[in-house]
Amino acid sequence: MPGPVPKRSDQRRRRNASDGPAVVKAEAGKAPTIPRASGDWHPIAKRWYASLKDSGQSQFYESSDWLTAVYVAEAMSRNLSQGKFSAQLFQSVMSAMTDLLTTEGARRRARVELEREEIGEDAEELARVALMDSYRKAAGGG
């Protein structure tokens, strides 16, 4: 989807209902086996690949997505390890990372929103009180 990154659904104000794009559903393949990271990869590529396992969008990954991620990590590693940084390879890696929905903008364009567990109002209030107490102590207010 070209253009600016859409807002999250809870930030949008619409007067008309959006039908959105048509969704075609199909049965998923068997649960994918996540390939191991190569020990030869650059440390940044290893960390990026490891982060995918903990990221919310990976619940949608099929075996082919994981193998794409392996290929991206390999290309990223080669680009980071060579003496001369390739801007064209970097752009290709970033494009592939977008296809894997690894950025907030890419997820919004695909209309995928990940939500963290909200902490309760009591926990928020306790955190605010503790913060105010630390400010008061720092200012010498005891």
N, C-alpha and C positions, 0 to 999 in steps of 0.2 A: 504494500500500500504506500504510494508516494505521499509526500507532504509531511507536515509536522506530526510528531508523536501524539497520538490521542490521549486525552486525560483518562484517569481511572474512572470506572463506571460510577463510583460514589462521588466523583467530583464533577460529573457532567450534568448539565441541566438541559433537558429536551422537552419541547412542547408537543412534539409529534412522536409517535412510537416508531422505533427503527426496526425494520424487519431483519436487518443485518444480512450477511451473505448466507446463501443456502448451505446447509451442512449435510454432507454425505457421510453416513456411518457404515463402518465395516467391522467385522470381528478382528480383534488384535491377534497377532501371532502368539506363540507360547512365550512365557516370561523370559526375557533376554538374560543371557549370561554376560556379565560386565567383564570385558577384557582387562587384563592387568596392564598397568603402565610400564613402559619400557624403562629399564634402569639406565639406558643411555640418553634419555631425554634431558634437556636443559631443566634446571630446578623450577623455573617459572612454568614451563609446559607441564611438568609433573603436578605442581600445585593447582594449575587450572583444571587439569584432567580429574584430579582427586576432588576438586570442588563440585564437579558435576554430580557426583554420587550423593552429595548432601543438598543439592539444589532441588527446589520443588518441581521444576519443569521436567526433571529426569523421570518422573513417574509416567510420562507419556512416551519415553524413548523405547523404540524397538531395537532389535539387534542391529539393524542397518544404521540407526542413529549412533549407537555406541561405536560401531566401526568407523563412522564418519568422524566421530570425536577422536578416535585413535589417529586417524589420518591428519586431522587438524593439529593435534598435539605434536605429531611428527614434523609437520611443516613448520609449526611455531618453533620447535626445538632447533631445527636446521637453521632457521632465520636468525635465531638468537645466538647460535653457536658460531656462525661463520663470521669472519672478520668484517665483511662489508654487509651492512643491513640492506635488505631489498624492500623497497617501498611497495613494489608490485606484489611480492609474496605476502607482505604484511596486509595489504588490502584484500587479498584472496583469503587469508586466514580470518580476518575480521568479518568478511562476508559469510564464510562458512560458520563462524561463531554465531552470527545473526540467524542463520538457518536453523541452528540448534537452540534458539530462543535463550541464549545465555545473557542477554541484556534486558533491562526493564523496557526499553523502547521497542525492542523486537517482540517481547511478549505482549505489550499493549497493542501493537499493530496486528498481531495474530489473535487479539481479544482473549488473551490468557492472563488472568490476574492471580497472583499468589498472595495469600494472606497469612500472617503470623497469628498465633493465638493471642488474643487480647488479654491483658492482665486486668483483673477486676478493679472496680472503682475503689475498694478498700485498699488494695495494694498501691494504687496510684496516689491516694490520699496519704498513706504512710510514707511513701517516697517523697512527696512534697513537704511533709512535716519534717522529715529527717534532713532534707535539703535546707529548709529554713533554719533548723536548729544549728546546722553546720555554719551557715552564714552568720547567725547571731553570735556563735562562739568565736568565729574568726574576727568579728567586729568588736569583740570584748564585752558583749552583752550578757555573757554567762549563760 
